[in-house]
């Protein structure tokens, strides 16, 4: 039986909301310009990395996209803030945070953070894409 990431995505959403750094946190990208500081959890990709006698082992990737308004007067502030938030989030996820019962572990060497810009409607945001790689055991089971 294939497993779903719903619990993991909801756990990530709760973690980000509880941190108090964001005005809002969504699962899926916002379609309207979010408040100044927003986080979105977006599915990225699934890939089979191995098999066992009974099923598959997958690497599932999600993007935690962090938004802050771009081109602010204090140009350095978004950079400092994005760096701090991304670093703290990765440390938390690699530590004791529970992503849900289907995730065996997070793969630190397969995770990364990319920075860029994104426009939503007429508003520009400075973004950090935290690409989180997770290993899921028995994501699909073999049947005789």
Secondary structure, 3 states (H helix, E strand, C coil): CCCCCHHHHHHHHHHHHHCCCCCEEEECCCCCCCCCEEEEEEEEEEEEEEECCCEEEEEEEEEEEEEEECCCCCHHHHHHHHHHHHHHHHHHHHCCCCCCCCEEEECHHHCEEEEEEEEECCEEEEEEEEEEEEEEEEEEECCC
